[in-house]
Amino acid sequence: MPSYLSNINGKNDLGNNYIYWSIFLIFLLIGLLSPLILGRYQLLNLSNHIINIFLGLSLCLIWGYCGILSLGQSLFLGLGGYTYGVVGINLIETHENTHLAVFFGILVPVFFSLVLGYFMFFARLKGVYVAILMLVVSLLFETFLNQTAGPGWFIGKAHLGGNNGLGRFSGVTREPPSLIFSFGDNSIEFVGSSIQFYYLCFGLALITFLALRFLVNSNFGYKMIAIREDIDRTEALGHNIKLIQLIIFCIGAGLASFSGILYVSWGNFITPDTFGVYNNILPVIWVAVAGRKSITAALLGSFFISWISQWLNEQGDFALVALGTILLSSMLLAPEGLIVKATKIFPLKLIK
């Protein structure tokens, strides 16, 4: 078997035999055929749940595999979304595409994570201190953006909008654009409710999933896991743990920014609530309930628990309480995650 296939099929994630990949192909087929049988509203919601996968995978990577708990991972989603929206509003009329908006929507969160991560990891912050610092920084952004409803908060043509959302000011609306890619005289627009947008999100999620399996099963992935299990011993063996943590932290920020960019292009809006406590706790619940030490479990948890939380929101005001109850119950019954626990009692072994 080629080395790249060996990494994708490695043992640092659930599933490396024909049973696992058979189930994978079934889910893949369902995902490919879903747009052909779903209505526009269902497709819109399905795309949104797929968008959440990138945020969940980003937390799984830094927490589940490198031991860095972040309670502010939506910080990078918000930075990516706001940056994409601001650049897109300013350039869409002249460039007629969103190439630069996507580029800066990824670059700004990654650069911010590089600076923030440098001070955190090279200052030897770890554990609860990193988690709290990330949440505090995210809440600072929420507080600041909630105060930007006045006339002085324009960035070019884009008004930050305060709690009304980006681009909304005194009845004048300049919404963040949908994804538009131009190639010569041809262009394609990915509207949030379209089949094209769904397949874009689905394809990116599939590529990301396989790429992360490759990463965690590589030599670099084993170093990440060593840091998670025993950071002091890993450093004593000569590994540059601070650099490894910083690299993974930046990759996680980039993945979260995908969620932000796709979310803004999906709904053509974003508000400061993105940086709030609720949206920062959600990915922790997705990953912890499903299984933080598995890319597969995190993907499934991000999608299905996101769907459950939306359903709970439609029932009343107790969605967060219900999700907290689910988290508490799962931590008591299956500390390693419900999906990981299920694979150990499932009659068909998913691992060789």
Backbone torsions as a table, in degrees:
resi	resn	phi	psi	omega
1	MET	NA	131.6	177.6
2	PRO	-56.4	152.0	-175.1
3	SER	-61.3	-36.9	-178.0
4	TYR	-67.3	-32.6	175.8
5	LEU	-73.5	-34.2	177.4
6	SER	-62.4	-39.6	178.8
7	ASN	-66.7	-44.0	179.2
8	ILE	-63.7	-31.7	-177.2
9	ASN	-99.7	19.7	-175.7
10	GLY	-73.6	-178.9	-171.8
11	LYS	-97.5	5.0	179.6
12	ASN	-90.0	15.7	171.7
13	ASP	-147.6	159.3	178.2
14	LEU	-60.4	134.5	169.7
15	GLY	87.5	115.9	173.9
16	ASN	-150.7	28.1	176.5
17	ASN	-130.4	-178.9	-172.7
18	TYR	-67.0	-28.2	178.6
19	ILE	-65.2	-46.4	179.3
20	TYR	-59.8	-48.5	-175.6
21	TRP	-72.3	-24.1	173.2
22	SER	-67.7	-44.3	176.4
23	ILE	-63.7	-39.2	177.6
24	PHE	-58.3	-44.5	-179.3
25	LEU	-66.4	-34.0	177.0
26	ILE	-64.1	-46.8	177.6
27	PHE	-63.0	-38.2	178.9
28	LEU	-62.4	-43.6	179.8
29	LEU	-64.9	-42.3	177.5
30	ILE	-60.2	-43.1	179.4
31	GLY	-63.6	-38.4	-179.5
32	LEU	-71.3	-32.9	-175.9
33	LEU	-91.1	-16.5	-174.8
34	SER	-54.7	-44.2	-178.9
35	PRO	-61.7	-19.9	-177.2
36	LEU	-79.5	-15.7	-176.1
37	ILE	-120.8	-10.8	-177.7
38	LEU	-94.5	152.1	174.0
39	GLY	-77.9	176.0	-175.9
40	ARG	-64.2	-41.6	-179.7
41	TYR	-65.7	-44.7	179.3
42	GLN	-64.0	-38.4	178.8
43	LEU	-66.5	-37.6	177.6
44	LEU	-61.1	-45.9	178.9
45	ASN	-67.1	-39.7	-179.8
46	LEU	-62.1	-41.5	177.3
47	SER	-61.3	-39.8	-179.8
48	ASN	-64.0	-40.4	179.3
49	HIS	-67.2	-35.4	176.5
50	ILE	-67.0	-36.7	177.6
51	ILE	-58.2	-37.0	-179.0
52	ASN	-67.1	-19.7	-178.1
53	ILE	-59.9	-39.5	-177.9
54	PHE	-63.2	-39.6	178.2
55	LEU	-66.4	-44.2	178.6
56	GLY	-63.1	-41.9	179.4
57	LEU	-66.2	-34.7	179.2
58	SER	-64.0	-41.1	178.3
59	LEU	-70.9	-38.6	176.9
60	CYS	-58.4	-42.1	-177.6
61	LEU	-64.2	-48.8	-174.2
62	ILE	-80.6	-31.8	-178.3
63	TRP	-92.8	-53.0	-174.6
64	GLY	-69.1	-33.5	-175.7
65	TYR	-107.0	-23.4	-178.7
66	CYS	-118.7	-1.4	174.0
67	GLY	74.7	20.5	-178.9
68	ILE	-104.6	99.0	178.6
69	LEU	-77.5	125.2	177.3
70	SER	-118.9	124.2	173.8
71	LEU	-98.3	14.7	-179.4
72	GLY	-136.8	35.9	-176.0
73	GLN	-68.1	-24.4	176.8
74	SER	-70.2	-10.2	172.7
75	LEU	-55.0	-44.4	-177.0
76	PHE	-76.0	-31.3	173.2
77	LEU	-61.9	-46.5	-180.0
78	GLY	-65.2	-42.2	178.2
79	LEU	-62.0	-43.9	178.9
80	GLY	-63.6	-42.6	-179.0
81	GLY	-67.1	-46.5	179.9
82	TYR	-65.3	-41.3	179.7
83	THR	-64.1	-45.3	177.5
84	TYR	-58.7	-44.9	-177.9
85	GLY	-64.7	-45.4	-179.0
86	VAL	-64.0	-48.5	-180.0
87	VAL	-65.5	-40.8	-179.6
88	GLY	-63.2	-43.7	179.2
89	ILE	-61.5	-38.7	-176.6
90	ASN	-76.8	-29.5	-171.5
91	LEU	-110.0	-11.2	-172.0
92	ILE	-64.0	-33.3	-177.5
93	GLU	-74.7	-31.1	-178.6
94	THR	-92.0	-37.4	-177.2
95	HIS	-93.8	-25.0	-178.8
96	GLU	57.9	26.8	173.3
97	ASN	-155.3	173.8	-177.1
98	THR	-119.1	25.4	180.0
99	HIS	-56.7	-51.8	-177.2
100	LEU	-69.3	-33.6	178.5
101	ALA	-63.0	-43.0	177.2
102	VAL	-65.6	-42.8	-179.2
103	PHE	-58.9	-50.8	-178.7
104	PHE	-73.0	-27.0	176.2
105	GLY	-64.9	-24.2	174.8
106	ILE	-93.0	-41.5	-174.9
107	LEU	-63.2	-45.9	-175.2
108	VAL	-62.9	-49.8	177.4
109	PRO	-61.7	-38.9	-179.7
110	VAL	-65.8	-42.8	178.8
111	PHE	-64.8	-41.7	178.3
112	PHE	-63.0	-40.4	178.4
113	SER	-66.6	-33.2	177.4
114	LEU	-63.1	-46.1	180.0
115	VAL	-68.0	-49.1	-178.8
116	LEU	-64.4	-44.0	179.7
117	GLY	-64.5	-35.5	178.4
118	TYR	-59.4	-47.2	-178.7
119	PHE	-70.2	-32.6	-179.8
120	MET	-71.9	-52.2	-171.0
121	PHE	-80.3	-34.2	178.6
122	PHE	-80.3	-11.5	171.0
123	ALA	-93.2	3.1	176.4
124	ARG	66.9	29.1	172.2
125	LEU	-74.0	142.4	178.1
126	LYS	-158.4	170.0	176.4
127	GLY	63.5	-133.2	-173.6
128	VAL	-65.5	-25.3	-178.3
129	TYR	-67.9	-40.6	176.4
130	VAL	-65.3	-44.0	-178.8
131	ALA	-59.3	-46.9	-178.2
132	ILE	-68.8	-42.2	179.9
133	LEU	-60.3	-42.7	179.4
134	MET	-62.2	-42.0	179.1
135	LEU	-66.0	-41.6	-179.8
136	VAL	-62.9	-45.0	179.6
137	VAL	-62.1	-41.5	178.9
138	SER	-63.3	-42.5	179.7
139	LEU	-68.4	-29.9	175.0
140	LEU	-63.3	-41.3	177.2
141	PHE	-64.5	-41.7	178.7
142	GLU	-61.3	-45.5	-180.0
143	THR	-61.6	-44.9	179.8
144	PHE	-62.4	-48.7	-175.0
145	LEU	-68.0	-28.2	176.8
146	ASN	-66.8	-16.7	-178.5
147	GLN	-102.0	18.0	-175.5
148	THR	-109.5	35.0	-179.4
149	ALA	-86.8	-12.1	-176.5
150	GLY	-75.9	172.6	-176.5
151	PRO	-70.9	-10.6	-177.3
152	GLY	-89.5	4.2	-172.8
153	TRP	-109.0	54.6	173.4
154	PHE	-102.1	140.4	167.2
155	ILE	-116.7	96.1	-171.2
156	GLY	66.2	-121.5	179.0
157	LYS	-89.2	-9.1	-174.3
158	ALA	-93.9	124.6	174.5
159	HIS	-97.8	132.9	-176.2
160	LEU	-65.7	-30.2	165.7
161	GLY	84.4	-4.5	-177.1
162	GLY	57.2	-143.0	-179.0
163	ASN	-77.8	-0.5	173.7
164	ASN	-78.0	-20.2	179.6
165	GLY	107.2	158.3	-177.0
166	LEU	-60.4	130.3	174.4
167	GLY	90.5	-1.4	-177.4
168	ARG	-108.9	116.7	-176.2
169	PHE	-150.5	116.7	173.3
170	SER	48.7	46.8	176.9
171	GLY	81.0	-8.7	178.3
172	VAL	-99.4	120.6	-175.1
173	THR	-116.5	125.1	169.6
174	ARG	-120.9	91.5	-174.3
175	GLU	-73.8	147.2	171.0
176	PRO	-57.5	140.3	-174.8
177	PRO	-79.0	159.9	167.8
178	SER	-70.5	164.7	177.6
179	LEU	-65.9	125.0	177.3
180	ILE	-131.4	122.5	178.7
181	PHE	-117.9	125.2	-179.1
182	SER	-111.2	138.6	177.3
183	PHE	-135.0	99.5	-175.0
184	GLY	67.2	-126.0	179.2
185	ASP	-88.5	-2.5	-177.4
186	ASN	-105.0	145.4	177.1
187	SER	-145.3	154.8	177.5
188	ILE	-135.1	132.7	180.0
189	GLU	-110.0	132.4	-179.6
190	PHE	-104.7	89.2	177.4
191	VAL	-74.6	141.9	-172.4
192	GLY	-55.5	-32.2	-177.5
193	SER	-95.1	7.4	-174.9
194	SER	-90.5	159.7	175.5
195	ILE	-65.6	-35.4	-179.4
196	GLN	-61.7	-42.4	179.5
197	PHE	-65.6	-40.4	178.4
198	TYR	-59.6	-47.8	-178.5
199	TYR	-67.1	-31.1	175.1
200	LEU	-62.8	-49.5	179.4
201	CYS	-62.8	-43.2	-178.7
202	PHE	-63.4	-44.1	-179.9
203	GLY	-65.6	-42.4	178.4
204	LEU	-64.9	-39.0	178.3
205	ALA	-65.0	-39.6	179.1
206	LEU	-65.3	-46.2	179.0
207	ILE	-62.5	-42.4	-179.8
208	THR	-63.3	-43.6	179.7
209	PHE	-59.2	-49.1	-179.1
210	LEU	-66.9	-37.7	179.5
211	ALA	-65.8	-39.2	179.7
212	LEU	-71.2	-35.3	173.8
213	ARG	-62.1	-40.5	176.8
214	PHE	-61.5	-43.7	-177.1
215	LEU	-65.2	-49.1	-174.6
216	VAL	-70.5	-19.6	177.9
217	ASN	-97.2	3.6	177.4
218	SER	-86.0	176.2	176.2
219	ASN	-60.0	-37.8	177.8
220	PHE	-63.5	-37.4	178.3
221	GLY	-63.0	-38.7	177.7
222	TYR	-66.2	-32.9	175.2
223	LYS	-66.3	-39.7	176.8
224	MET	-59.4	-46.5	-178.7
225	ILE	-65.8	-36.2	176.8
226	ALA	-62.1	-40.0	177.2
227	ILE	-64.1	-41.1	178.5
228	ARG	-62.3	-41.8	-174.9
229	GLU	-78.4	-40.4	-178.0
230	ASP	-158.6	92.4	-174.2
231	ILE	-67.2	-37.5	-177.9
232	ASP	-69.7	-41.6	179.7
233	ARG	-67.6	-37.8	178.7
234	THR	-62.2	-41.0	177.9
235	GLU	-68.1	-36.6	179.7
236	ALA	-65.0	-25.1	178.2
237	LEU	-81.8	0.9	173.1
238	GLY	100.5	7.2	-179.5
239	HIS	-85.7	142.7	179.1
240	ASN	-83.5	85.4	-172.9
241	ILE	-65.8	-34.5	-178.2
242	LYS	-65.9	-40.3	179.2
243	LEU	-68.3	-41.2	178.8
244	ILE	-62.5	-45.2	178.5
245	GLN	-60.6	-41.9	-178.7
246	LEU	-65.1	-42.3	179.4
247	ILE	-62.2	-47.2	-179.4
248	ILE	-66.0	-37.7	178.2
249	PHE	-61.3	-41.3	179.1
250	CYS	-69.4	-39.3	176.5
251	ILE	-62.5	-42.3	177.8
252	GLY	-61.3	-39.2	177.6
253	ALA	-64.4	-40.8	178.4
254	GLY	-62.9	-41.3	178.2
255	LEU	-64.6	-43.1	178.8
256	ALA	-63.5	-34.1	179.2
257	SER	-66.1	-29.6	173.9
258	PHE	-57.4	-45.1	178.6
259	SER	-59.9	-42.3	-179.4
260	GLY	-64.1	-45.5	-179.4
261	ILE	-64.4	-47.4	-179.1
262	LEU	-66.6	-36.2	179.5
263	TYR	-64.6	-45.1	-179.2
264	VAL	-66.9	-41.3	179.1
265	SER	-71.1	-25.9	177.9
266	TRP	-69.2	-48.2	-175.2
267	GLY	-108.2	-6.1	-178.4
268	ASN	57.2	36.2	175.2
269	PHE	-161.6	161.8	171.5
270	ILE	-160.3	141.9	-178.6
271	THR	-124.8	165.4	179.1
272	PRO	-61.5	-19.7	178.4
273	ASP	-57.0	-21.8	178.1
274	THR	-55.1	-32.4	-177.7
275	PHE	-89.9	0.8	-172.1
276	GLY	-77.3	174.8	-177.0
277	VAL	-60.4	-46.2	-176.7
278	TYR	-56.3	-49.4	-176.8
279	ASN	-73.2	-17.4	175.0
280	ASN	-85.9	-28.3	179.6
281	ILE	-79.9	-30.9	-177.3
282	LEU	-53.8	-52.1	-179.5
283	PRO	-62.0	-30.3	176.2
284	VAL	-63.4	-41.3	178.5
285	ILE	-65.9	-45.9	179.3
286	TRP	-53.4	-50.5	-172.0
287	VAL	-74.9	-42.3	-177.1
288	ALA	-68.2	-41.8	-178.3
289	VAL	-66.9	-42.5	-176.8
290	ALA	-78.1	-41.2	-177.4
291	GLY	138.9	103.2	-171.6
292	ARG	-73.2	-16.8	-177.0
293	LYS	-96.4	21.6	-179.5
294	SER	-142.0	125.9	175.5
295	ILE	-61.5	-43.4	-179.9
296	THR	-61.6	-47.6	-179.3
297	ALA	-63.1	-41.4	179.8
298	ALA	-63.8	-39.6	178.1
299	LEU	-62.3	-49.2	-179.0
300	LEU	-65.3	-40.6	178.8
301	GLY	-64.1	-43.3	-179.7
302	SER	-61.0	-39.8	-178.2
303	PHE	-75.3	-54.1	-171.2
304	PHE	-76.5	-37.5	178.6
305	ILE	-72.1	-31.0	172.3
306	SER	-61.0	-42.8	177.8
307	TRP	-64.3	-42.0	179.0
308	ILE	-64.1	-42.5	-178.8
309	SER	-64.7	-36.1	176.2
310	GLN	-64.7	-42.5	178.5
311	TRP	-62.4	-40.2	178.6
312	LEU	-66.1	-38.2	178.2
313	ASN	-60.8	-34.0	180.0
314	GLU	-73.8	-16.9	-178.4
315	GLN	-88.5	-21.1	-177.7
316	GLY	163.5	-159.7	-173.0
317	ASP	-99.3	14.7	-173.7
318	PHE	-112.5	27.4	-177.3
319	ALA	-62.4	-46.7	-177.3
320	LEU	-65.8	-37.0	177.1
321	VAL	-63.1	-44.0	179.3
322	ALA	-64.2	-42.3	179.1
323	LEU	-66.2	-37.3	176.5
324	GLY	-63.3	-37.8	177.0
325	THR	-64.6	-41.2	177.1
326	ILE	-61.6	-44.0	179.8
327	LEU	-62.6	-46.8	-179.0
328	LEU	-61.9	-45.0	-179.1
329	SER	-63.8	-43.0	-178.7
330	SER	-67.2	-37.0	179.8
331	MET	-67.4	-31.9	178.8
332	LEU	-77.2	-40.4	-175.7
333	LEU	-86.3	-34.1	-176.7
334	ALA	-147.2	80.4	-177.0
335	PRO	-57.7	-27.7	180.0
336	GLU	-83.4	-5.0	179.4
337	GLY	113.9	144.4	-175.5
338	LEU	-65.9	-41.8	-178.4
339	ILE	-68.8	-41.5	177.5
340	VAL	-63.3	-41.8	178.5
341	LYS	-63.5	-41.0	-177.9
342	ALA	-63.8	-36.0	-179.2
343	THR	-67.2	-21.5	-179.7
344	LYS	-82.3	-21.9	-179.7
345	ILE	-109.5	-6.8	179.1
346	PHE	-67.3	135.7	-174.6
347	PRO	-64.4	-25.7	178.3
348	LEU	-100.3	113.1	-178.3
349	LYS	-67.5	131.1	179.2
350	LEU	-91.3	-8.7	-177.6
351	ILE	-121.1	140.8	-178.7
352	LYS	-62.0	NA	NA
